[in-house]
Amino acid sequence: MPESLPTLDTIAEWLNEEYNAYLSTYVYDDHVRLTNGSAAYYVNISVNDDNSFTLNGERYGDEITKSCDATREALITTLAQTI
């Protein structure tokens, strides 16, 4: 990943700052997972080389497939509209 892209640890920090009271984050090799602990409620966030994030997951039966710019503001806004 180019230096200008946020790291997975940075993404996890952003998510913890925003959602720490009720959602958990997990950092994997190639994505960060935001979840409430249920197998039916999670979002996997991946960083793309084109300076964007891909969000895939599920919210109680509804499939999540989104993308946004690779910035904190874009990620938080997209998640707020999604979960």
VEXDREN-2710 file (C-alpha; in Angstrom, 1 decimal):
% VEXDREN-2710
k/r/px/py/pz
1/MET/0.0/0.0/0.0
2/PRO/1.3/3.5/-0.7
3/GLU/2.1/5.6/2.3
4/SER/-0.8/8.0/1.6
5/LEU/-3.4/5.3/2.3
6/PRO/-4.5/4.7/5.9
7/THR/-3.3/1.5/7.5
8/LEU/-5.7/-1.1/8.9
9/ASP/-4.7/-0.1/12.4
10/THR/-5.5/3.6/11.7
11/ILE/-8.9/2.5/10.4
12/ALA/-9.5/0.5/13.6
13/GLU/-8.6/3.6/15.6
14/TRP/-11.2/5.6/13.7
15/LEU/-13.8/3.0/14.2
16/ASN/-13.0/2.7/17.9
17/GLU/-13.3/6.4/18.4
18/GLU/-16.7/6.5/16.7
19/TYR/-18.3/3.1/17.7
20/ASN/-16.4/1.9/20.8
21/ALA/-19.5/2.1/23.0
22/TYR/-21.4/-0.6/21.2
23/LEU/-19.4/-2.2/18.3
24/SER/-16.1/-4.0/18.2
25/THR/-13.3/-3.8/15.7
26/TYR/-11.0/-6.6/14.6
27/VAL/-7.9/-6.2/12.5
28/TYR/-7.2/-9.0/10.0
29/ASP/-4.4/-9.4/7.5
30/ASP/-6.3/-7.6/4.7
31/HIS/-9.3/-5.9/6.3
32/VAL/-10.9/-4.5/9.4
33/ARG/-14.2/-5.9/10.7
34/LEU/-16.7/-3.8/12.6
35/THR/-19.3/-6.0/14.3
36/ASN/-21.7/-6.2/17.3
37/GLY/-20.7/-9.8/17.8
38/SER/-23.5/-11.3/15.8
39/ALA/-22.7/-13.4/12.7
40/ALA/-25.5/-11.4/11.0
41/TYR/-24.2/-7.9/11.7
42/TYR/-20.7/-7.0/10.4
43/VAL/-18.9/-4.9/7.9
44/ASN/-15.5/-5.8/6.5
45/ILE/-13.5/-2.8/5.4
46/SER/-10.7/-3.2/2.9
47/VAL/-8.3/-0.6/1.5
48/ASN/-7.9/-0.4/-2.3
49/ASP/-4.9/0.9/-4.2
50/ASP/-7.2/3.5/-5.9
51/ASN/-7.5/5.4/-2.7
52/SER/-10.9/4.0/-1.7
53/PHE/-12.4/1.6/0.8
54/THR/-14.6/-1.3/0.0
55/LEU/-17.3/-2.3/2.6
56/ASN/-18.8/-5.7/2.5
57/GLY/-20.9/-7.5/5.0
58/GLU/-24.4/-8.1/6.4
59/ARG/-26.9/-6.4/8.6
60/TYR/-29.5/-8.9/9.7
61/GLY/-30.1/-10.4/6.3
62/ASP/-29.4/-7.3/4.3
63/GLU/-26.2/-7.5/2.2
64/ILE/-23.8/-4.6/2.5
65/THR/-21.7/-3.7/-0.6
66/LYS/-20.4/-0.2/-0.7
67/SER/-17.4/1.8/-1.4
68/CYS/-16.1/5.3/-0.5
69/ASP/-13.0/7.5/-0.5
70/ALA/-10.2/6.4/1.8
71/THR/-10.8/9.1/4.3
72/ARG/-12.1/9.0/7.9
73/GLU/-15.0/11.4/7.1
74/ALA/-16.1/9.3/4.0
75/LEU/-15.9/6.1/6.0
76/ILE/-17.9/7.3/9.0
77/THR/-20.5/8.9/6.7
78/THR/-20.9/5.8/4.6
79/LEU/-21.1/3.6/7.7
80/ALA/-23.7/6.0/9.3
81/GLN/-25.8/5.6/6.1
82/THR/-25.3/1.8/6.1
83/ILE/-25.5/0.6/9.7
END
